[in-house]
Amino acid sequence: MELSVALARLGSDEYFAAVVEFVKSERERCLVDFQNLDMVEKPQALAYLAGEIAAFDRLLKIVDDQTS
């Protein structure tokens, strides 16, 4: 099964919508953490946040592209 087919089938599912909302909220949480001085002062924490945000962005973009 192709990803586009699977996402099209899941797109109308309320549980899938909850998962997408969770990913969005986690992305927002990471963005808020960028404002935390403790995180910004530590290069490893900053790199971790950047990686997390990039992963969430990529996932959300794939879902959006495939369901649009």
Protein Blocks (a to p, Z undefined) as FASTA:
>chain_A
ZZklmmmmmmmpmklmmmmmmmmmmmmmmmmmmmpmklmmpmklmmmmmmmmmmmmmmmm
mmmmmmZZ
